Amino acid sequence: MATAEDPCLYLGFDFSTQQLKVIAIDATLTVVYQNNVHFDSELPEFRTHGGVHIHADMLTVTSPVLMWIQAVDLLLDKMKKAGFDFSLVKAMCGSGQQHGSVYWRTGANHTLRHLDPEKTLSQLLKESFSVADSPVWMDSSTTPQCQYLESALGGAQTLVDITGSRAHERFTANQIAKIRQTRPDQFQNTERISLVSSFAASLFLGDYAAIDYSDGSGMNLLDIRNRCWSEACLGFTAPGLKELLGHPQPSATVLGDVSPYLVSRYGFSEGCSVVAFTGDNPASFAGMKLREGDVAVSLGTSDSVFSWIKEPCPALASHVFCNPIDPRSYMALICFKNGSLTRERVRDECAEGSWEIFSAAIQDTPVGNHGNIGFYFDVLEITPPGVGVYRFDGHDNKVSGFSAQVELRALLEGQFLAKRLHAERLGCRIVPGSRVLATGGASSNKDILQKRSLLLSLSWKQKRKRKKRKRKRKERRKTTTPPPHTPHLDQTRSGEVAIKWPTRRPPNPGPRKGGPGFGFSTSVGDPLGLSSVPVPVQIFPPDELLFVVNLVLGS
């Protein structure tokens, strides 16, 4: 590791849906620089909303490839004007929104290898893509391709067993198949297909960068056990696809040195290493240093719940990816498409666009919302599949609307109850010493986290008769204040919050069989147990890409 006499910096980039972000850390892991380019506001010529174009069918969602490249130009120029010393950078890596695909035109690699440092990347690469608008993770237009892939392989479970996931509209294999079928000329003129992460790495490498195992797991193409492309999946997607994708590599692979273009134009050291970029969810997984038994919730444009597992047990309702940290392990993931953009939309409608008013409304409404709950699917949801807004009152009757305060709480409680329900079905189990971790833009909102902590309430399990459980639910609906066993958030230090439960036991727990099993309780606020424990919740600043710490420094 470098010493004070030999300063060195490490860069991490994040090509997310709405912006491009950069962070620089030193050898002590101290953040020394960070900046970003917001696509909508700083690159208005591309006319994106939330970083994407939603097409007329409301299913097709794309982003301009050239917008991402111009963002790189703009971000590097910002750093240069700020006096950032690129020569101190020893290594870089980063992340990109998962599933999105980039199609390089025939001859593009020659262009990448011979970039003129007198010109911008956007000037040099503007003609290098056979498909100008990349399909991204929000796209839901490939249902026929999904159905064909599953059918051709003998069913959804077969595909799950191979790749860790059933066919999903946003997954790259199905996007590739659609482009081959609907735009054969453009597909024929393609010499390389990248994920957003490997595309981003290619810009810094000056050559085609390999897809890493972890991000490649989100394509419906990678055999996650053997960590190679599945010949069957490739064959049912497109001819010659193996050559177009290149060989996948481990997530911590050093791909090579930074391109001569960046050395000449910005002053990077010739020995600066480019480490394989990965997907945003694997990057969050690595950056938070998850271990067995941990559960993490990423609150961003999409929301995700993920955990570390040793043995892959893929199921239709979830995903299993190759672990970006430990090549012998896996990461389990559940993704919810309607995340921050949906929360922002309801905030704008019900809280005058103010998070302060939003938070005040949450504090002024009771836990349980008097039984009112909503499901808010502005775009076609992944888990569960559905679109539209559905509201139900305390008597389970569908209603057309709520008051502003009730709407805000119904949104949060609906979102986080869904996360807990599907995490239970995935088999997530919390053991003593486990942690619950939050990351993403919304993790900085304490009221959203308070609601999350309540709805992900953890306690010792206890068997109960169904009648007693129903009776307690009815009693709970009438409760206007949180019961004494409700967890709360305590700020312990900068960047960390702990969920705490009271230490007293519920009265007269009665006999039980076997030892205690620790996991998610079956209903909100239900004590369900004989004892309680504190579970730490660490909140990571949304712009600090800690993935670079793990993969570059190996910490």
Secondary structure, DSSP 4 states (H G I P E B T S, - for coil): ---TTS--EEEEEEE-SSEEEEEEEETT--EEEEEEEEHHHH-GGG--BTTBEE-TTSS-EEEEHHHHHHHHHHHHHHHHHTT--GGGEEEEEEEE-SS-EEEEETTHHHHHHT--TTS-HHHHHTT-BSSSEEE-TT----HHHHHHHHHHHTSHHHHHHHHSS---TTSHHHHHHHHHHH-HHHHHTEEEEEEHHHHHHHHHHTSPPPPBHHHHGGGS-EETTTTEE-HHHHHHH-TTHHHHH---B-TT-EEEEPPHHHHHHH---TT-EEEPPEEHHHHHHHHTT--BT-EEEEESSSEEEEEEESS----TTSEEEE-SS-TT-EEEEEEESSSHHHHHHHHHHHSTT-HHHHHHHHHTS-TTGGG-EEEEEEEEETTTTEEEEEEE-TTS-EES---HHHHHHHHHHHHHHHHHHHHHHHT----TT--EEEESGGGG-HHHHHHHHHHT-EEE-----HHHHHHHHHHHHT--S--TT--EEEEEETTEEEEE--SPPPS------SS--EEE-SSTT---SS----EEEEE--TT--THHHHHHH--
